[in-house]
């Protein structure tokens, strides 16, 4: 009997964390909705390409990629909340500390 333990993909997790944070920070500064949509779609495509590349290279199973995406999304949501909570206290309007 073969037992498989899921090893969540670190590349997929870090990809979704990085690109979601970059998109969040940039989209807060952009005024036009069409540019926001284009950037969001572009970042989603990049994240999906990271996941697909891990499967194509036979480094991970699709469940590993989904686990990495889920962990990355959860971590990103925590970072968004933390940024909203601490943003006005630790960052001035230009993003510099104190």
N, CA and C of each residue as an Amber inpcrd file, in Angstrom:
protein
   294
   0.8420000  -1.1700000   0.0000000   0.0000000   0.0000000   0.0000000
   0.8900000   1.2360000   0.0000000   0.5680000   2.1820000  -0.8710000
   1.3500000   3.4020000  -1.0060000   0.6510000   4.5370000  -0.2590000
   1.3740000   5.1630000   0.6520000   0.8340000   6.3100000   1.3860000
   1.5940000   7.5400000   0.9340000   0.8550000   8.5480000   0.5270000
   1.4720000   9.7820000   0.0470000   1.1530000  10.9140000   1.0120000
   2.1770000  11.5970000   1.4580000   1.9940000  12.7610000   2.3090000
   2.1880000  14.0120000   1.4700000   1.2950000  14.9580000   1.6290000
   1.3650000  16.1820000   0.8390000   2.5220000  17.0400000   1.3250000
   3.3720000  17.4100000   0.3780000   4.4250000  18.3850000   0.6440000
   4.0160000  19.6460000  -0.0960000   3.5150000  20.6180000   0.6140000
   3.0320000  21.8160000  -0.0630000   4.1860000  22.5010000  -0.7820000
   3.8920000  23.0280000  -1.9460000   4.9030000  23.6570000  -2.7840000
   5.2650000  25.0240000  -2.2270000   6.5110000  25.1670000  -1.8490000
   6.9980000  26.4530000  -1.3600000   7.0300000  27.4980000  -2.4500000
   7.3360000  27.0720000  -3.6850000   7.3470000  28.0140000  -4.8010000
   5.9460000  28.5810000  -5.0360000   4.9440000  27.7280000  -5.0010000
   3.5730000  28.1980000  -5.1990000   3.1480000  29.1100000  -4.0610000
   3.5230000  28.7600000  -2.8330000   3.1440000  29.5680000  -1.6790000
   3.8160000  30.9400000  -1.7260000   5.1070000  30.9730000  -1.9570000
   5.8280000  32.2480000  -1.9970000   5.3860000  33.0770000  -3.1990000
   5.0990000  32.4190000  -4.3200000   4.6280000  33.1490000  -5.4970000
   3.3260000  33.8790000  -5.2280000   2.3820000  33.2020000  -4.6020000
   1.0980000  33.8500000  -4.3440000   1.2380000  34.9350000  -3.2730000
   2.1060000  34.7330000  -2.2860000   2.3190000  35.7610000  -1.2670000
   2.9530000  36.9990000  -1.9050000   4.0190000  36.7920000  -2.6630000
   4.7390000  37.9230000  -3.2490000   3.8610000  38.7040000  -4.2230000
   3.2590000  37.9970000  -5.1830000   2.4900000  38.6990000  -6.2020000
   1.2040000  39.3080000  -5.6510000   0.6010000  38.6980000  -4.6390000
  -0.6000000  39.3110000  -4.0660000  -0.2410000  40.5680000  -3.2790000
   0.8890000  40.5640000  -2.5750000   1.2970000  41.7570000  -1.8430000
   1.6910000  42.8760000  -2.8000000   2.4280000  42.5560000  -3.8530000
   2.8080000  43.5760000  -4.8350000   1.5620000  44.1450000  -5.4980000
   0.6430000  43.2720000  -5.8820000  -0.5960000  43.7420000  -6.5170000
  -1.4000000  44.6120000  -5.5600000  -1.4860000  44.2170000  -4.3130000
  -2.2400000  44.9890000  -3.3150000  -1.6470000  46.3820000  -3.1470000
  -0.3300000  46.4520000  -3.0020000   0.3100000  47.7480000  -2.7900000
   0.2280000  48.6440000  -4.0210000   0.3940000  48.0680000  -5.2010000
   0.3280000  48.8700000  -6.4260000  -1.1030000  49.2830000  -6.7280000
  -2.0570000  48.3830000  -6.5340000  -3.4480000  48.6960000  -6.8690000
  -4.0350000  49.7760000  -5.9700000  -3.4780000  49.9320000  -4.7710000
  -3.9380000  51.0270000  -3.9170000  -3.5460000  52.3860000  -4.4700000
  -2.5140000  52.4280000  -5.3120000  -2.0320000  53.6860000  -5.8780000
  -2.6090000  53.9800000  -7.2550000  -3.1670000  52.9810000  -7.9330000
  -3.6900000  53.1560000  -9.2920000  -5.1340000  53.6230000  -9.2340000
  -5.4670000  54.5850000 -10.0840000  -6.8190000  55.1410000 -10.0770000
  -7.7630000  54.4530000 -11.0740000  -7.2750000  54.0490000 -12.2260000
  -8.1310000  53.4800000 -13.2640000  -8.4770000  52.0260000 -13.0230000
  -9.7560000  51.6950000 -13.1870000 -10.1960000  50.3080000 -12.9710000
  -9.6760000  49.3510000 -14.0240000  -9.5700000  49.7990000 -15.2740000
  -9.1070000  48.9000000 -16.3300000  -7.6560000  48.4930000 -16.1040000
  -6.8380000  49.4140000 -15.6310000  -5.4440000  49.0760000 -15.3330000
  -5.3560000  48.1340000 -14.1410000  -6.2260000  48.3220000 -13.1550000
  -6.2570000  47.4140000 -12.0030000  -6.6220000  45.9980000 -12.4420000
  -7.6220000  45.8800000 -13.3140000  -8.0290000  44.5570000 -13.8040000
  -6.9000000  43.9050000 -14.5960000  -6.2500000  44.6790000 -15.4630000
  -5.1630000  44.1300000 -16.2760000  -4.0170000  43.6420000 -15.3890000
  -3.6730000  44.4280000 -14.3800000  -2.5990000  44.0250000 -13.4800000
  -3.0060000  42.7940000 -12.6730000  -4.2240000  42.7540000 -12.1970000
  -4.6950000  41.5960000 -11.4340000  -4.6740000  40.3240000 -12.2610000
  -5.1360000  40.4140000 -13.4960000  -5.1260000  39.2460000 -14.3810000
  -3.6970000  38.8130000 -14.6800000  -2.8080000  39.7800000 -14.8840000
  -1.4000000  39.4510000 -15.1360000  -0.7550000  38.7290000 -13.9730000
  -1.0120000  39.2130000 -12.7500000  -0.4310000  38.5610000 -11.5790000
  -1.0270000  37.1790000 -11.3470000  -2.3130000  37.0150000 -11.6070000
  -2.9390000  35.6950000 -11.4670000  -2.3160000  34.7150000 -12.4650000
  -2.0910000  35.1870000 -13.6900000  -1.4560000  34.3250000 -14.6980000
  -0.0490000  33.9160000 -14.2730000   0.7080000  34.8480000 -13.7040000
   2.0610000  34.5050000 -13.2390000   2.0300000  33.4500000 -12.1410000
   1.1110000  33.6080000 -11.2060000   1.0070000  32.6360000 -10.1140000
   0.5940000  31.2620000 -10.6480000  -0.3600000  31.2500000 -11.5710000
  -0.7810000  29.9740000 -12.1580000   0.3460000  29.3240000 -12.9500000
   1.1510000  30.1330000 -13.6430000   2.2880000  29.5780000 -14.3790000
   3.3150000  28.9610000 -13.4350000   3.4960000  29.5490000 -12.2820000
   4.4070000  28.9490000 -11.2970000   3.8880000  27.5710000 -10.8920000
   2.5890000  27.4780000 -10.6150000   2.0060000  26.2000000 -10.2280000
   2.0850000  25.1640000 -11.3260000   1.7530000  25.5700000 -12.5410000
   1.7950000  24.6400000 -13.6730000   3.2200000  24.1770000 -13.9390000
   4.1850000  25.0820000 -13.8110000   5.5730000  24.6890000 -14.0710000
   6.0540000  23.6410000 -13.0740000   5.5960000  23.7090000 -11.8380000
   5.9920000  22.7160000 -10.8360000   5.4120000  21.3360000 -11.1720000
   4.2020000  21.3270000 -11.7560000   3.5730000  20.0600000 -12.1460000
   4.2470000  19.5120000 -13.4000000   4.5070000  20.3820000 -14.3790000
   5.1130000  19.9410000 -15.6390000   6.5140000  19.3780000 -15.4060000
   7.2550000  19.9860000 -14.4990000   8.6060000  19.4860000 -14.2040000
   8.5860000  18.2360000 -13.3270000   7.3680000  17.8060000 -12.9520000
   7.1610000  16.6010000 -12.1310000   7.8700000  16.7020000 -10.7710000
   7.8420000  17.9120000 -10.2250000   8.4160000  18.1270000  -8.9020000
   7.3400000  17.9690000  -7.8300000   6.0880000  18.3330000  -8.1760000
   4.9780000  18.2580000  -7.2390000   3.7480000  17.6850000  -7.9250000
   2.8720000  17.1220000  -7.1250000   1.5500000  16.7220000  -7.5900000
   0.6270000  17.9390000  -7.5200000  -0.4900000  17.9140000  -8.2590000
  -1.4250000  19.0450000  -8.2050000  -1.9260000  19.3570000  -6.7910000
  -2.0720000  18.3430000  -5.9490000  -2.5160000  18.6080000  -4.5800000
  -1.4710000  19.3990000  -3.7970000  -0.1890000  19.1760000  -4.1070000
   0.8670000  19.9480000  -3.4560000   0.7670000  21.4220000  -3.8340000
   0.4630000  21.6710000  -5.0910000   0.3340000  23.0470000  -5.5770000
  -0.8760000  23.7110000  -4.9270000  -1.9910000  23.0020000  -4.8630000
  -3.1840000  23.5640000  -4.2240000  -2.9440000  23.8520000  -2.7470000
  -2.2010000  22.9780000  -2.0830000  -1.8770000  23.2180000  -0.6730000
  -0.9890000  24.4500000  -0.5390000  -0.0300000  24.6150000  -1.4350000
   0.8180000  25.8010000  -1.4180000   0.0330000  27.0700000  -1.6740000
  -0.9060000  27.0120000  -2.6360000  -1.7610000  28.1720000  -2.9100000
  -2.6290000  28.5090000  -1.7000000  -3.1760000  27.4890000  -1.0470000
  -4.0440000  27.7270000   0.1100000  -3.2560000  28.3410000   1.2720000
  -2.0790000  27.8050000   1.5480000  -1.2520000  28.3630000   2.6110000
  -0.8060000  29.7830000   2.2810000  -0.4440000  30.0140000   1.0180000
  -0.0350000  31.3550000   0.5980000  -1.1650000  32.3480000   0.6860000
  -2.3660000  31.9450000   0.3040000  -3.5260000  32.8380000   0.3840000
  -3.8500000  33.1700000   1.8340000  -3.7750000  32.1860000   2.7130000
  -4.0360000  32.4340000   4.1350000  -3.0020000  33.3890000   4.7100000
  -1.7420000  33.1720000   4.3760000  -0.6750000  34.0390000   4.8660000
  -0.8360000  35.4530000   4.3120000  -1.2320000  35.5640000   3.0430000
  -1.4440000  36.8790000   2.4330000  -2.5670000  37.6310000   3.1180000
  -3.6470000  36.9390000   3.4420000  -4.7510000  37.6010000   4.1340000
  -4.3170000  38.1330000   5.4960000  -3.4910000  37.3630000   6.1910000
  -2.9620000  37.8310000   7.4720000  -2.0950000  39.0680000   7.2650000
  -1.2540000  39.0530000   6.2270000  -0.4080000  40.2110000   5.9490000
  -1.2260000  41.4390000   5.5660000  -2.3230000  41.2500000   4.7990000
  -3.1860000  42.3820000   4.4290000  -3.7900000  43.0160000   5.6740000
  -4.3050000  42.1810000   6.5670000  -4.9080000  42.6820000   7.8040000
  -3.8700000  43.3960000   8.6720000  -2.6800000  42.8240000   8.7600000
  -1.6130000  43.4300000   9.5470000  -1.1910000  44.7720000   8.9550000
  -1.1180000  44.8430000   7.6360000  -0.7540000  46.0950000   6.9760000
  -1.8170000  47.1610000   7.2090000  -3.0820000  46.7750000   7.1290000
  -4.1500000  47.7400000   7.3950000  -4.1180000  48.2120000   8.8400000
  -3.8310000  47.3010000   9.7580000  -3.8140000  47.6380000  11.1780000
  -2.6040000  48.5030000  11.5390000  -1.4280000  48.1230000  11.0490000
  -0.2030000  48.8310000  11.4110000   0.2140000  49.8970000  10.4050000
  -0.3870000  49.8950000   9.2320000   0.0460000  50.7930000   8.1700000
   0.0560000  52.2500000   8.5640000  -0.9990000  52.7370000   9.1560000
  -1.0640000  54.1500000   9.5090000  -0.1810000  54.4790000  10.7040000
   0.1890000  53.4960000  11.5000000   1.0080000  53.7410000  12.6770000
   2.5070000  53.7020000  12.3800000   2.9170000  52.8200000  11.4600000
   4.3420000  52.6030000  11.2210000   4.8590000  53.2440000   9.9410000
   3.9690000  53.5660000   9.0220000   4.4100000  54.0830000   7.7290000
   3.8210000  55.4710000   7.5190000   4.6360000  56.3690000   6.9680000
   4.0710000  57.6510000   6.5780000   3.4780000  57.5160000   5.1800000
   3.0250000  58.5860000   4.5920000   2.3210000  58.5040000   3.3010000
   3.2230000  58.0530000   2.1650000   4.5470000  58.0790000   2.3200000
   5.4450000  57.6530000   1.2470000   5.9310000  56.2250000   1.4470000
   5.5030000  55.5790000   2.5060000   5.8750000  54.1870000   2.7250000
   7.1360000  54.0050000   3.5250000   7.7480000  55.0910000   3.9950000
   8.9810000  54.9700000   4.7730000   8.6360000  54.6770000   6.2390000
   9.4960000  53.9110000   6.8750000   9.2740000  53.6260000   8.2840000
   9.4670000  54.8870000   9.1150000   8.5860000  55.0780000  10.0650000
   8.6050000  56.1660000  11.0260000   8.7580000  57.4470000  10.2890000
